Amino acid sequence: MPLVHQEKLESLENLVKQLKSKPKGKLHIAVIEAMTTNETSFFKDIHPFETLKKEIIPDLIEKRKDKKELNIWCGASSSGQECYSLVMILKNEFPALETWKISFSASDISNQMLNRCRSGIYSQLEINRGLPAPLMVKYFNRLGTEWQVKDELRKMIQFRITNLSEKWPFMPPLDLIMMRNVLIYFDVDMKKDILGRVRKLLKPDGYLFLGAAETTLNLDENFERMPYKQSGCYRLKKG
Ligand SMILES: C[S@@+](CC[C@H](N)C(=O)[O-])C[C@H]1O[C@@H](n2cnc3c(N)ncnc32)[C@H](O)[C@@H]1O
């Protein structure tokens, strides 16, 4: 409704009419920005990040030790706390990765969110939600009343706009895909379509992380859930 008033359209019906009659443009983008839920925080739900630290990253390091290359994608990055949490784990816990080629891309449908990701600037309130103090001290610079992720971390991630329900940009075969708390917004057919595309992108021994309320069950039987506590971690079944 705020958008209806802002655009002087009088009713939601008029807004929908405009959306249907016009080619995709500013109004469509404004609707996307108004409708998306961007709730996120550093190390949200903690268990997935514990699993990444204790199980998944050590496993991938062992498997890729010859090539020394990791390809990671965060498919609904929101304001960036999720991908920066993962980058902090990589930097802080696995110094050996310093010499590796890490390709880390993160995407979202919302341009406003991607701009926030790129800036890496967070309020004290956002910092207080889940970021351990030692990591704040190590990886953030104070910026007035806010905090900014240090350049060394920001430059590790390439951010780009991607609507998961449309065509995805080219990506190399991936070792790790984070797609947490976004499948919930799609209908069953689109969930199946997205998981099918994830399956093709993921290396046969790669890992997928979904949100706590999400599953591949009854959507794509090619995935199996890993037995790590509340991690939402999946891999492809063998063969
Ligand atoms: C609830 S947040 C989840 C953020 C993060 N993954 C986490 O779990 O903390 C959902 C994000 O999905 C994005 N989103 C919604 N629909 C999308 C779509 N069709 N394609 C890509 N991103 C989408 C929203 O813009 C929002 O940033």
The ligand as a Tripos MOL2 file, in Angstrom:
@<TRIPOS>MOLECULE
LIG
   27    29     1     0     0
SMALL
NO_CHARGES

@<TRIPOS>ATOM
      1 C1         14.8340  -14.2440    4.8260 C.3       1 LIG1
      2 S1         16.1380  -13.6440    3.7920 S.3       1 LIG1
      3 C2         17.3610  -14.9090    4.0070 C.3       1 LIG1
      4 C3         18.7420  -14.3390    4.0610 C.3       1 LIG1
      5 C4         19.8470  -15.3580    4.4050 C.3       1 LIG1
      6 N1         19.9610  -16.3720    3.3990 N.3       1 LIG1
      7 C5         19.6450  -15.9900    5.7600 C.2       1 LIG1
      8 O1         19.1830  -17.1160    5.8420 O.co2     1 LIG1
      9 O2         19.9390  -15.3220    6.7700 O.co2     1 LIG1
     10 C6         15.4760  -14.0140    2.1770 C.3       1 LIG1
     11 C7         16.2200  -13.3150    1.0440 C.3       1 LIG1
     12 O3         15.7980  -13.9220   -0.1780 O.3       1 LIG1
     13 C8         15.7180  -12.9130   -1.1660 C.3       1 LIG1
     14 N2         14.8150  -13.3760   -2.2340 N.ar      1 LIG1
     15 C9         13.4660  -13.4810   -2.2130 C.ar      1 LIG1
     16 N3         13.0090  -13.9240   -3.3950 N.ar      1 LIG1
     17 C10        14.1000  -14.1200   -4.1810 C.ar      1 LIG1
     18 C11        14.2810  -14.5480   -5.5240 C.ar      1 LIG1
     19 N4         13.2470  -14.8750   -6.2990 N.pl3     1 LIG1
     20 N5         15.5430  -14.6350   -6.0080 N.ar      1 LIG1
     21 C12        16.6230  -14.3010   -5.2140 C.ar      1 LIG1
     22 N6         16.4950  -13.8790   -3.9550 N.ar      1 LIG1
     23 C13        15.2630  -13.7790   -3.4370 C.ar      1 LIG1
     24 C14        15.1980  -11.7020   -0.4060 C.3       1 LIG1
     25 O4         15.4940  -10.4990   -1.0890 O.3       1 LIG1
     26 C15        15.9080  -11.8260    0.9300 C.3       1 LIG1
     27 O5         17.0880  -11.0880    0.9520 O.3       1 LIG1
@<TRIPOS>BOND
     1     1     2 1
     2     2     3 1
     3     2    10 1
     4     3     4 1
     5     4     5 1
     6     5     6 1
     7     5     7 1
     8     7     8 2
     9     7     9 1
    10    10    11 1
    11    11    12 1
    12    11    26 1
    13    12    13 1
    14    13    14 1
    15    13    24 1
    16    14    15 ar
    17    14    23 ar
    18    15    16 ar
    19    16    17 ar
    20    17    18 ar
    21    17    23 ar
    22    18    19 1
    23    18    20 ar
    24    20    21 ar
    25    21    22 ar
    26    22    23 ar
    27    24    25 1
    28    24    26 1
    29    26    27 1
@<TRIPOS>SUBSTRUCTURE
     1 LIG1         1 GROUP 0 **** ****
